[in-house]
Amino acid sequence: MKKLASLRWFYEKENISIVIIWFFTMVGLVGIWQGYGDLFLPKTIFNQLLGVTLLVWNFPLKKGWRSLAIWTSVYLIGISVEIIGVNTGLLFGDYSYGANLGPKILGVPPLIGFNWLLLTFLTGTIAKHVIPNKWLAVICGALLMVGLDFFMEPIAPVFDFWSWQGGVAPLKNFIHWYLVSLFMQLIVINDLPEKKHPLPMHHFVSQLLFFVFFYIIYTFK
């Protein structure tokens, strides 16, 4: 019976997705750490699209056009603020995207919209199921997004994701990141899964672990 139970666990799609997320995260982490960044980093676009695909597989849109409109809005808002940011410097500061996030439109990789969408879903779902109060959950979901960004920013230039004029992300980057994240959390809060699922936590923690690891490596080397 125990053997059958373990087989059922492995064949559940959410558990399969968790294994896939951790497998690719750890392979990428070890590979880059061991000096194979030129092999792994250009495949970041694949890794991000895989993450979004797994979310769609596990959490299909249940409210039809309404859900589609909500998540399309998150993608478009993410792309729009980045285009404004890159081309004006008004929102986040003076920065530009590198080569490892794929092709660019108006200076911004379309992939970055999926990153906003992915992080909004992950952090919003985690916060919603940890914090009963909806408004506090929205605030904490946005804080989780900024917390991850804090560790991403010093590593992004090293990985040729994006770079800042002057070399360091300014304070207004984090302030405006929080405000945009807060707005997105407000948009999606009622469309997030009602039932608690392990995948969002695993996915978010895997990304956090990845960037914290390299943050420590490159900060204290």
PALOVO-999427 format. One record per residue: residue in one letter; residue number from 1; x, y, z of N, C-alpha, C in turn. Coordinates in nm, 4 decimals, padded with zeros to 6 digits. Atoms other than C-alpha are relative to their C-alpha. Example, Ala and Ser with C-alpha at 12.3 -4.5 7.8 and 13.67 -1.06 7.14 Angstrom:
2
  lofi  romar       npx       npy       npz      capx      capy      capz       cpx       cpy       cpz
     A      1   00.0890  -00.1190   00.0000   01.2300  -00.4500   00.7800   00.0900   00.1200   00.0000
     S      2  -00.0820  -00.1190  -00.0060   01.3670  -00.1060   00.7140  -00.0770   00.1090   00.0730
***
This chain:
221
  lofi  romar       npx       npy       npz      capx      capy      capz       cpx       cpy       cpz
     M      1   00.0819  -00.1209   00.0000   00.0000   00.0000   00.0000   00.0856   00.1263   00.0000
     K      2  -00.0896  -00.1148  -00.0051   00.2854   00.2366   00.0827   00.0618   00.0262  -00.1367
     K      3  -00.0586  -00.0136   00.1330   00.4401   00.1657  -00.2566  -00.0996   00.0638  -00.0959
     L      4   00.1025  -00.0573   00.0866   00.1120   00.2432  -00.4320  -00.0228   00.1473   00.0313
     A      5   00.0186  -00.1399  -00.0401   00.0751   00.5643  -00.2314   00.1121   00.0872  -00.0529
     S      6  -00.1138  -00.0786   00.0494   00.4249   00.6771  -00.3284  -00.0072   00.0160  -00.1508
     L      7   00.0160  -00.0102   00.1450   00.3521   00.6015  -00.6935  -00.1061   00.1031  -00.0354
     R      8   00.1050  -00.0989   00.0240   00.0309   00.8039  -00.6756   00.0528   00.1413   00.0236
     W      9  -00.0586  -00.1310  -00.0280   00.2268   01.0927  -00.5205   00.0811   00.0479  -00.1198
     F     10  -00.0888  -00.0388   00.1087   00.4779   01.0910  -00.8055  -00.0782   00.0352  -00.1259
     Y     11   00.0734  -00.0217   00.1244   00.2130   01.0803  -01.0774  -00.1013   00.1138   00.0087
     E     12   00.0844  -00.1183  -00.0092   00.0135   01.3766  -00.9443   00.0720   00.1165  -00.0657
     K     13  -00.0676  -00.0999   00.0830   00.0824   01.6663  -01.1776   00.0646   00.1110   00.0814
     E     14  -00.0616  -00.1044  -00.0800   00.1499   01.9191  -00.9013   00.1337  -00.0465   00.0574
     N     15  -00.1257   00.0532  -00.0523   00.4157   01.6930  -00.7505   00.1039  -00.0154  -00.1108
     I     16  -00.0905   00.0059   00.1150   00.5661   01.6310  -01.0940   00.0576   00.1388  -00.0271
     S     17  -00.0438  -00.1376   00.0260   00.5816   02.0097  -01.1396   00.1021   00.0462   00.1030
     I     18  -00.0948  -00.0367  -00.1064   00.7564   02.0569  -00.8040   00.1364  -00.0620  -00.0264
     V     19  -00.1267   00.0683   00.0308   01.0202   01.7988  -00.8989   00.0700   00.0688  -00.1178
     I     20  -00.0582  -00.0661   00.1173   01.0726   01.9679  -01.2379   00.0599   00.1349   00.0380
     I     21  -00.0490  -00.1323  -00.0416   01.1078   02.3143  -01.0796   00.1311  -00.0125   00.0750
     W     22  -00.1223   00.0145  -00.0791   01.3658   02.1986  -00.8277   00.1144  -00.0588  -00.0811
     F     23  -00.1045   00.0595   00.0838   01.5530   01.9900  -01.0842   00.0689   00.1072  -00.0839
     F     24  -00.0588  -00.1021   00.0864   01.6024   02.2796  -01.3252   00.0684   00.1105   00.0809
     T     25  -00.0629  -00.1019  -00.0847   01.6775   02.5241  -01.0437   00.1370  -00.0457   00.0473
     M     26  -00.1262   00.0489  -00.0558   01.9490   02.3071  -00.8905   00.1036  -00.0283  -00.1088
     V     27  -00.0937   00.0216   00.1117   02.1006   02.2074  -01.2259   00.0578   00.1335  -00.0453
     G     28  -00.0471  -00.1320   00.0390   02.1193   02.5747  -01.3243   00.0918   00.0610   00.1035
     L     29  -00.0816  -00.0566  -00.1074   02.2558   02.6807  -00.9857   00.1394  -00.0624   00.0013
     V     30  -00.1296   00.0688  -00.0047   02.5302   02.4184  -00.9807   00.0803   00.0276  -00.1269
     G     31  -00.0700  -00.0230   00.1264   02.6128   02.4656  -01.3490   00.0620   00.1381  -00.0073
     I     32  -00.0530  -00.1368   00.0018   02.6521   02.8444  -01.3198   00.1107   00.0153   00.1035
     W     33  -00.0991  -00.0058  -00.1087   02.8413   02.8107  -00.9895   00.1320  -00.0629  -00.0435
     Q     34  -00.1204   00.0702   00.0429   03.0853   02.5705  -01.1545   00.0618   00.0578  -00.1270
     G     35  -00.0640  -00.0703   00.1098   03.1612   02.8141  -01.4350  -00.0600  -00.0222  -00.1373
     Y     36   00.0639   00.0265   00.1287   02.9166   02.7088  -01.7069  -00.1127   00.0987  -00.0281
     G     37   00.1022  -00.1026   00.0203   02.7183   03.0330  -01.7077  -00.0301   00.0258  -00.1459
     D     38   00.0218  -00.0241   00.1432   02.7685   03.0771  -02.0824  -00.0919  -00.1044  -00.0622
     L     39   00.0890   00.1050   00.0488   02.5820   02.7505  -02.1322  -00.1405   00.0161   00.0558
     F     40   00.1302   00.0001  -00.0673   02.2995   02.7991  -01.8809  -00.0756   00.1327  -00.0098
     L     41   00.0693  -00.1288  -00.0111   02.2244   03.1725  -01.8661  -00.0796   00.0390  -00.1248
     P     42   00.0827  -00.0323   00.1178   02.1112   03.2162  -02.2304  -00.1304  -00.0790  -00.0070
     K     43   00.1214   00.0822  -00.0002   01.8485   02.9483  -02.1541  -00.0992   00.0462   00.1069
     T     44   00.0912  -00.0540  -00.1007   01.6821   03.1671  -01.8887  -00.1413   00.0133  -00.0548
     I     45   00.1326  -00.0160   00.0617   01.3966   03.2344  -02.1312  -00.0768  -00.1315   00.0034
     F     46   00.0646   00.1316  -00.0058   01.3243   02.8615  -02.1450  -00.0472  -00.0299   00.1415
     N     47   00.0333   00.0284  -00.1395   01.3280   02.8332  -01.7668  -00.1237   00.0786   00.0453
     Q     48   00.1145  -00.0825  -00.0377   01.0828   03.1229  -01.7227  -00.1286  -00.0494  -00.0666
     L     49   00.1188   00.0489   00.0710   00.8437   02.9922  -01.9882  -00.0445  -00.1356   00.0531
     L     50   00.0342   00.1278  -00.0619   00.8612   02.6472  -01.8303  -00.0795   00.0235   00.1282
     G     51   00.0702  -00.0306  -00.1238   00.7569   02.7987  -01.4978  -00.1435   00.0441  -00.0247
     V     52   00.1351  -00.0460   00.0333   00.4585   02.9760  -01.6546  -00.0847  -00.1162  -00.0521
     T     53   00.0720   00.1155   00.0550   00.3613   02.6592  -01.8455  -00.0473  -00.0937   00.1108
     L     54   00.0371   00.0878  -00.1112   00.3621   02.4546  -01.5255  -00.1136   00.0604   00.0830
     L     55   00.1101  -00.0647  -00.0728   00.1401   02.7118  -01.3547  -00.1321  -00.0147  -00.0756
     V     56   00.1217   00.0135   00.0812  -00.1096   02.7048  -01.6427  -00.0508  -00.1441   00.0043
     W     57   00.0359   00.1418  -00.0058  -00.1035   02.3243  -01.6329  -00.0709  -00.0332   00.1315
     N     58   00.0541   00.0307  -00.1323  -00.1765   02.3146  -01.2596  -00.1180   00.0876   00.0395
     F     59   00.1051  -00.0948  -00.0381  -00.4015   02.6191  -01.2343  -00.0652   00.0587  -00.1253
     P     60   00.0655  -00.0514   00.1203  -00.6078   02.6485  -01.5537  -00.1004   00.1093   00.0359
     L     61   00.0942  -00.1095  -00.0232  -00.8245   02.9569  -01.5879  -00.1408  -00.0548   00.0204
     K     62   00.1303   00.0568  -00.0343  -01.1525   02.8737  -01.4166  -00.1147   00.0988  -00.0183
     K     63   00.1050  -00.1006   00.0148  -01.3383   03.2002  -01.4708  -00.0045   00.0567  -00.1418
     G     64   00.0105  -00.0355   00.1402  -01.3047   03.2127  -01.8458   00.0666   00.1316  -00.0368
     W     65  -00.0545  -00.1243   00.0522  -01.2596   03.5508  -02.0083   00.0412   00.0970   00.1106
     R     66  -00.0348  -00.0894  -00.1110  -01.2526   03.7310  -01.6731   00.1415  -00.0280   00.0491
     S     67  -00.1348   00.0369  -00.0443  -00.9445   03.5391  -01.5579   00.1039   00.0331  -00.1062
     L     68  -00.0927  -00.0298   00.1087  -00.7823   03.5738  -01.8982   00.0303   00.1492  -00.0049
     A     69  -00.0189  -00.1451   00.0019  -00.8364   03.9513  -01.8867   00.0878   00.0464   00.1160
     I     70  -00.0795  -00.0384  -00.1180  -00.6876   03.9757  -01.5354   00.1478  -00.0286  -00.0230
     W     71  -00.1412   00.0377   00.0139  -00.3681   03.7890  -01.6162   00.0645   00.0619  -00.1228
     T     72  -00.0521  -00.0749   00.1147  -00.3290   03.9506  -01.9558   00.0337   00.1421   00.0425
     S     73  -00.0259  -00.1346  -00.0511  -00.3525   04.2849  -01.7763   00.1304   00.0049   00.0792
     V     74  -00.1246   00.0049  -00.0772  -00.0735   04.1827  -01.5387   00.1199  -00.0031  -00.0938
     Y     75  -00.1100   00.0076   00.0978   00.1471   04.0890  -01.8331   00.0229   00.1349  -00.0673
     L     76  -00.0125  -00.1270   00.0733   00.0748   04.4127  -02.0198   00.0470   00.1140   00.0909
     I     77  -00.0474  -00.1016  -00.0942   00.1237   04.6290  -01.7110   00.1497  -00.0179   00.0246
     G     78  -00.1424   00.0278  -00.0215   00.4574   04.4585  -01.6459   00.0858   00.0472  -00.1155
     I     79  -00.0741  -00.0431   00.1185   00.5745   04.5166  -02.0019  -00.0008   00.1519  -00.0120
     S     80   00.0140  -00.1454   00.0177   00.4458   04.8746  -02.0061   00.0892   00.0779   00.0965
     V     81  -00.0829  -00.0740  -00.0958   00.6174   04.9859  -01.6864   00.1479  -00.0172  -00.0316
     E     82  -00.1401   00.0223   00.0365   00.9415   04.8298  -01.8079   00.0392   00.0847  -00.1216
     I     83  -00.0290  -00.0828   00.1179   00.9206   05.0076  -02.1446   00.0155   00.1462   00.0411
     I     84  -00.0120  -00.1378  -00.0503   00.8562   05.3369  -01.9671   00.1287   00.0165   00.0793
     G     85  -00.1198  -00.0074  -00.0835   01.1335   05.2622  -01.7205   00.1292   00.0039  -00.0797
     V     86  -00.1231   00.0077   00.0794   01.3978   05.1680  -01.9757   00.0206   00.1241  -00.0856
     N     87  -00.0122  -00.1093   00.0966   01.3219   05.4526  -02.2143  -00.0055   00.1396   00.0606
     T     88   00.0064  -00.1330  -00.0626   01.2693   05.7359  -01.9652   00.0804   00.0105   00.1293
     G     89  -00.0669  -00.0047  -00.1296   01.4362   05.6390  -01.6373  -00.0873   00.0524   00.1120
     L     90   00.0868  -00.0643  -00.0985   01.1344   05.7826  -01.4552  -00.0445  -00.0945   00.1111
     L     91   00.0597   00.0893  -00.0985   01.0033   05.4732  -01.2793   00.1026  -00.0663   00.0918
     F     92  -00.0916   00.0810  -00.0797   01.2950   05.2625  -01.1670   00.1418   00.0549   00.0064
     G     93  -00.1356  -00.0498   00.0109   01.6043   05.4605  -01.2598   00.0548  -00.0294  -00.1390
     D     94  -00.0626   00.0194   00.1314   01.8481   05.4403  -01.5512   00.0589  -00.1402  -00.0103
     Y     95  -00.0466   00.1378   00.0158   01.8911   05.0794  -01.6584  -00.0273  -00.0462  -00.1426
     S     96   00.0228   00.0584   00.1325   01.9016   04.8627  -01.9697   00.0122  -00.1514   00.0108
     Y     97  -00.0009   00.1458  -00.0012   01.8439   04.4970  -02.0463   00.1171  -00.0555  -00.0797
     G     98  -00.1097   00.0675   00.0672   02.1226   04.2600  -02.1444  -00.0497  -00.1047  -00.0976
     A     99   00.0305   00.0966   00.1060   02.1293   03.9623  -02.3784  -00.0690  -00.1261   00.0492
     N    100   00.0422   00.1324  -00.0453   02.0300   03.6713  -02.1547  -00.1478  -00.0151   00.0340
     L    101   00.1455   00.0135  -00.0151   01.6580   03.7472  -02.1278  -00.0709  -00.0025  -00.1352
     G    102   00.0590   00.0181   00.1315   01.6069   03.7107  -02.5005  -00.0168   00.1290  -00.0783
     P    103   00.0207  -00.1158   00.0886   01.5053   03.9463  -02.7843  -00.0782   00.1108   00.0697
     K    104   00.0627  -00.1164  -00.0641   01.3790   04.2958  -02.7009  -00.0945   00.0724  -00.0969
     I    105   00.0897  -00.0919   00.0707   01.0924   04.5188  -02.8111   00.0026   00.1316   00.0760
     L    106  -00.0144  -00.1311  -00.0644   01.1493   04.8891  -02.7382   00.0930  -00.0076   00.1217
     G    107  -00.1000   00.0113  -00.1058   01.4435   04.7851  -02.5229  -00.0344  -00.0975   00.1104
     V    108   00.0454   00.0892  -00.1072   01.2475   04.5315  -02.3136  -00.0289  -00.1398  -00.0550
     P    109   00.0332   00.1362   00.0436   01.2404   04.1504  -02.3510  -00.1461  -00.0328   00.0340
     P    110   00.1372   00.0420  -00.0316   00.8786   04.0241  -02.3788  -00.0065  -00.0976   00.1172
     L    111  -00.0065   00.0951  -00.1107   00.9876   03.7582  -02.1305  -00.0252   00.0665   00.1348
     I    112   00.0089  -00.0661  -00.1300   00.9917   04.0179  -01.8517  -00.1450   00.0152   00.0448
     G    113   00.1411  -00.0039  -00.0353   00.6124   04.0445  -01.8675  -00.0444  -00.1302   00.0658
     F    114   00.0306   00.1289  -00.0611   00.5903   03.6738  -01.7896   00.0613  -00.0099   00.1392
     N    115  -00.0615  -00.0002  -00.1321   00.8265   03.7290  -01.4982  -00.0886   00.0734   00.1014
     W    116   00.0936  -00.0719  -00.0866   00.5900   03.9904  -01.3511  -00.1225  -00.0869   00.0296
     L    117   00.1178   00.0849  -00.0167   00.2967   03.7548  -01.4070   00.0294  -00.1158   00.0951
     L    118  -00.0376   00.1148  -00.0809   00.4760   03.4570  -01.2530   00.0180   00.0387   00.1465
     L    119  -00.0267  -00.0418  -00.1381   00.5955   03.6441  -00.9444  -00.1267   00.0488   00.0695
     T    120   00.1253  -00.0461  -00.0589   00.2563   03.8068  -00.8902  -00.0855  -00.1180   00.0441
     F    121   00.0788   00.1187  -00.0344   00.0842   03.4686  -00.8954   00.0600  -00.0714   00.1204
     L    122  -00.0653   00.0759  -00.1075   00.3396   03.2978  -00.6703  -00.0124   00.0707   00.1341
     T    123   00.0009  -00.0732  -00.1267   00.3657   03.5684  -00.4059  -00.1420   00.0261   00.0492
     G    124   00.1385  -00.0240  -00.0383  -00.0053   03.6489  -00.4115  -00.0649  -00.1244   00.0585
     T    125   00.0580   00.1255  -00.0487  -00.1014   03.2849  -00.3648   00.0558  -00.0363   00.1369
     I    126  -00.0622   00.0290  -00.1303   00.1471   03.2353  -00.0812  -00.0598   00.0894   00.1081
     A    127   00.0508  -00.0948  -00.0995   00.0331   03.5500   00.0998  -00.1467  -00.0260   00.0323
     K    128   00.1440   00.0218  -00.0199  -00.3357   03.4702   00.0514  -00.0268  -00.1152   00.0953
     H    129   00.0251   00.1178  -00.0816  -00.3030   03.1338   00.2228   00.0743   00.0016   00.1328
     V    130  -00.0675  -00.0156  -00.1285  -00.0770   03.2512   00.5049  -00.0690   00.1067   00.0848
     I    131   00.0601  -00.1151  -00.0691  -00.2597   03.5750   00.5914  -00.1491   00.0061  -00.0315
     P    132   00.1452   00.0038   00.0246  -00.6401   03.5599   00.6356  -00.0574   00.1326  -00.0519
     N    133   00.0531  -00.1295   00.0416  -00.6961   03.9340   00.5878   00.0436   00.0326  -00.1426
     K    134  -00.0301  -00.0205   00.1423  -00.7202   04.0128   00.2150   00.0932   00.1178  -00.0235
     W    135  -00.0791  -00.1203   00.0240  -00.5704   04.3616   00.2383   00.1430  -00.0167   00.0507
     L    136  -00.1351   00.0285  -00.0487  -00.2757   04.2477   00.4509   00.0715  -00.0970  -00.0933
     A    137  -00.0588   00.0947   00.0950  -00.2222   03.9615   00.2067   00.0519   00.0728  -00.1236
     V    138  -00.0432  -00.0802   00.1153  -00.2016   04.2128  -00.0805   00.1308   00.0721   00.0321
     I    139  -00.1209  -00.0726  -00.0417   00.0571   04.4186   00.1104   00.1188  -00.0945   00.0104
     C    140  -00.1094   00.0953  -00.0202   00.2637   04.1131   00.2030   00.0428  -00.0668  -00.1306
     G    141  -00.0359   00.0545   00.1308   00.2471   03.9690  -00.1488   00.0947   00.0924  -00.0740
     A    142  -00.0889  -00.0985   00.0641   00.4009   04.2903  -00.2824   00.1352   00.0059   00.0695
     L    143  -00.1263   00.0000  -00.0738   00.6647   04.2822  -00.0074   00.0865  -00.1205  -00.0379
     L    144  -00.0748   00.1185   00.0439   00.7619   03.9296  -00.1096   00.0654   00.0236  -00.1357
     M    145  -00.0559  -00.0297   00.1319   00.8121   04.0504  -00.4676   00.1216   00.0915   00.0110
     V    146  -00.1128  -00.0924  -00.0174   01.0357   04.3368  -00.3551   00.1152  -00.0695   00.0716
     G    147  -00.1050   00.0743  -00.0690   01.2233   04.1038  -00.1208   00.0833  -00.0834  -00.0963
     L    148  -00.0731   00.0767   00.1007   01.3131   03.8776  -00.4113   00.0822   00.0928  -00.0886
     D    149  -00.0707  -00.0959   00.0850   01.4068   04.1797  -00.6239   00.1276   00.0515   00.0675
     F    150  -00.1179  -00.0463  -00.0738   01.6488   04.2929  -00.3502   00.1200  -00.0899  -00.0268
     F    151  -00.1099   00.0940   00.0244   01.8562   03.9778  -00.4071   00.0306  -00.0148  -00.1489
     M    152  -00.0219   00.0103   00.1438   01.8105   03.9823  -00.7851   00.0884   00.1129  -00.0529
     E    153  -00.0631  -00.1180   00.0592   01.9427   04.3339  -00.8438   00.1529  -00.0077  -00.0079
     P    154  -00.1464   00.0057   00.0117   02.3126   04.2788  -00.7576   00.0496  -00.1088  -00.0949
     I    155  -00.0409   00.1132   00.0828   02.3181   03.9555  -00.9577  -00.0332   00.0222  -00.1469
     A    156   00.0456  -00.0205   00.1380   02.1354   04.0775  -01.2697   00.1107   00.0460  -00.0950
     P    157  -00.1067  -00.0399   00.0925   02.4384   04.2617  -01.4196   00.1028  -00.1105  -00.0227
     V    158  -00.0971   00.1101   00.0120   02.6648   03.9631  -01.3503  -00.0498  -00.1035  -00.0998
     F    159   00.0603   00.0996   00.0899   02.4248   03.7373  -01.5397  -00.0442   00.0610  -00.1335
     D    160   00.0401  -00.0717   00.1214   02.3681   03.9975  -01.8159  -00.1511  -00.0061  -00.0213
     F    161   00.1454  -00.0147   00.0090   01.9968   04.0218  -01.7361  -00.0341   00.1468  -00.0246
     W    162   00.0111  -00.1450   00.0168   01.9995   04.4008  -01.6887   00.1094   00.0655   00.0815
     S    163  -00.1051  -00.0710  -00.0731   02.2404   04.6639  -01.5608  -00.0424   00.1443   00.0229
     W    164   00.0350  -00.1359  -00.0411   02.2183   05.0043  -01.3924   00.1116   00.0970  -00.0329
     Q    165  -00.0980  -00.1069   00.0152   02.3881   05.3268  -01.4829   00.0498   00.0357   00.1404
     G    166  -00.0559  -00.0194  -00.1338   02.6226   05.3712  -01.1894   00.0240  -00.1312   00.0714
     G    167  -00.0307   00.1325  -00.0519   02.6202   04.9976  -01.1193  -00.0879  -00.0508   00.1123
     V    168   00.0806   00.0407  -00.1147   02.3690   04.9927  -00.8312  -00.1440   00.0460  -00.0196
     A    169   00.1411  -00.0369   00.0089   01.9884   04.9885  -00.8251  -00.0314   00.1102   00.1006
     P    170   00.0334  -00.1090  -00.0931   01.8617   05.3170  -00.6765  -00.1182  -00.0356   00.0890
     L    171   00.1094   00.0232  -00.0937   01.6162   05.3354  -00.3877  -00.1353   00.0060  -00.0697
     K    172   00.1315  -00.0133   00.0643   01.3348   05.4464  -00.6185  -00.0375  -00.1243  -00.0800
     N    173   00.0327   00.1263   00.0656   01.3637   05.1166  -00.8029  -00.0849  -00.0864   00.0916
     F    174   00.0712   00.0859  -00.0935   01.2477   04.9318  -00.4908  -00.1351   00.0607   00.0397
     I    175   00.1261  -00.0670  -00.0339   00.9831   05.1919  -00.4046  -00.1025  -00.0198  -00.1111
     H    176   00.0942   00.0118   00.1115   00.8291   05.1832  -00.7514  -00.0317  -00.1460  -00.0316
     W    177   00.0256   00.1433   00.0143   00.8691   04.8056  -00.7736  -00.1114  -00.0405   00.0954
     Y    178   00.1027   00.0336  -00.0990   00.6625   04.7840  -00.4574  -00.1361   00.0541  -00.0425
     L    179   00.1281  -00.0600   00.0386   00.3941   05.0208  -00.5853  -00.0638  -00.0734  -00.1177
     V    180   00.0528   00.0769   00.1139   00.3596   04.8355  -00.9165  -00.0462  -00.1375   00.0471
     S    181   00.0356   00.1324  -00.0528   00.3592   04.5017  -00.7322  -00.1292   00.0056   00.0799
     L    182   00.1210  -00.0167  -00.0805   00.0927   04.6287  -00.4927  -00.1234   00.0116  -00.0898
     F    183   00.1115  -00.0150   00.0937  -00.1305   04.7330  -00.7827  -00.0353  -00.1341  -00.0642
     M    184   00.0256   00.1312   00.0603  -00.0896   04.3917  -00.9454  -00.0659  -00.0951   00.0988
     Q    185   00.0594   00.0865  -00.1012  -00.1683   04.2123  -00.6209  -00.1483   00.0327   00.0206
     L    186   00.1396  -00.0414  -00.0127  -00.4890   04.4146  -00.5917  -00.0847  -00.0532  -00.1152
     I    187   00.0733   00.0471   00.1175  -00.5886   04.3132  -00.9439  -00.0311  -00.1498   00.0101
     V    188   00.0124   00.1461   00.0091  -00.5373   03.9393  -00.8915  -00.0540  -00.0675   00.1249
     I    189   00.0290   00.0653  -00.1273  -00.6296   03.8776  -00.5269  -00.1233  -00.0892  -00.0036
     N    190   00.1239   00.0794   00.0031  -00.9803   03.7517  -00.6030   00.0019  -00.1106  -00.1051
     D    191  -00.0092   00.1022   00.1037  -00.8643   03.5327  -00.8903   00.1031  -00.1077   00.0350
     L    192  -00.0989   00.0982  -00.0437  -00.6015   03.3374  -00.6953  -00.0701  -00.1245   00.0542
     P    193   00.0641   00.1240  -00.0469  -00.6686   02.9741  -00.5955  -00.0493   00.0109   00.1438
     E    194   00.0547  -00.0010  -00.1356  -00.8915   02.9342  -00.2920   00.0609  -00.1109   00.0855
     K    195  -00.0583   00.1137  -00.0707  -00.7421   02.5980  -00.1994   00.1520   00.0160   00.0094
     K    196  -00.1446  -00.0089  -00.0195  -00.3900   02.5809  -00.0584   00.0705  -00.1056  -00.0848
     H    197  -00.0795   00.0893   00.0840  -00.1347   02.4284  -00.2982   00.1482   00.0164   00.0336
     P    198  -00.1430  -00.0109  -00.0321   00.2354   02.3476  -00.2382   00.0852   00.0596  -00.1115
     L    199  -00.0840  -00.0424   00.1122   00.3602   02.4396  -00.5881   00.0454   00.1458   00.0079
     P    200  -00.0456  -00.1393  -00.0036   00.3631   02.8229  -00.5510   00.1123   00.0238   00.1018
     M    201  -00.1046  -00.0167  -00.0999   00.5684   02.8033  -00.2302   00.1318  -00.0608  -00.0473
     H    202  -00.1213   00.0645   00.0512   00.8168   02.5574  -00.3823   00.0637   00.0831  -00.1113
     H    203  -00.0520  -00.0768   00.1131   00.8483   02.7669  -00.6969   00.0657   00.1299   00.0469
     F    204  -00.0563  -00.1258  -00.0506   00.9034   03.0935  -00.5100   00.1277  -00.0243   00.0798
     V    205  -00.1185   00.0291  -00.0821   01.1484   02.9411  -00.2608   00.1174  -00.0432  -00.0877
     S    206  -00.1085   00.0419   00.0899   01.3471   02.7827  -00.5463   00.0662   00.1220  -00.0640
     Q    207  -00.0563  -00.1219   00.0582   01.3896   03.1266  -00.7087   00.0758   00.0804   00.1055
     L    208  -00.0656  -00.0730  -00.1078   01.4726   03.2891  -00.3764   00.1337  -00.0647   00.0349
     L    209  -00.1233   00.0719  -00.0300   01.7317   03.0212  -00.2994   00.1060   00.0263  -00.1061
     F    210  -00.0927  -00.0218   00.1108   01.8895   03.0640  -00.6422   00.0677   00.1359   00.0107
     F    211  -00.0576  -00.1345  -00.0018   01.9362   03.4405  -00.6109   00.0713   00.0320   00.1310
     V    212  -00.0698  -00.0203  -00.1278   02.0281   03.4402  -00.2421   00.1366  -00.0682  -00.0040
     F    213  -00.1268   00.0724   00.0105   02.2968   03.1810  -00.3147   00.1039   00.0830  -00.0749
     F    214  -00.0962  -00.0772   00.0778   02.4601   03.3923  -00.5845   00.0234   00.1389   00.0589
     Y    215  -00.0194  -00.1266  -00.0720   02.4030   03.7113  -00.3846   00.1128  -00.0162   00.1027
     I    216  -00.1043   00.0259  -00.0999   02.6163   03.5594  -00.1077   00.1346  -00.0250  -00.0675
     I    217  -00.1249   00.0330   00.0711   02.8744   03.4225  -00.3521   00.0691   00.1257  -00.0511
     Y    218  -00.0618  -00.1154   00.0626   02.9290   03.7512  -00.5318   00.0179   00.1177   00.0953
     T    219  -00.0157  -00.1091  -00.0955   02.8875   03.9816  -00.2305   00.1202  -00.0219   00.0911
     F    220  -00.1042   00.0289  -00.0985   03.1354   03.8055  -00.0053   00.1208  -00.0731  -00.0585
     K    221  -00.1153   00.0688   00.0592   03.3832   03.6632  -00.2566   00.1280   00.0791   00.0227
***
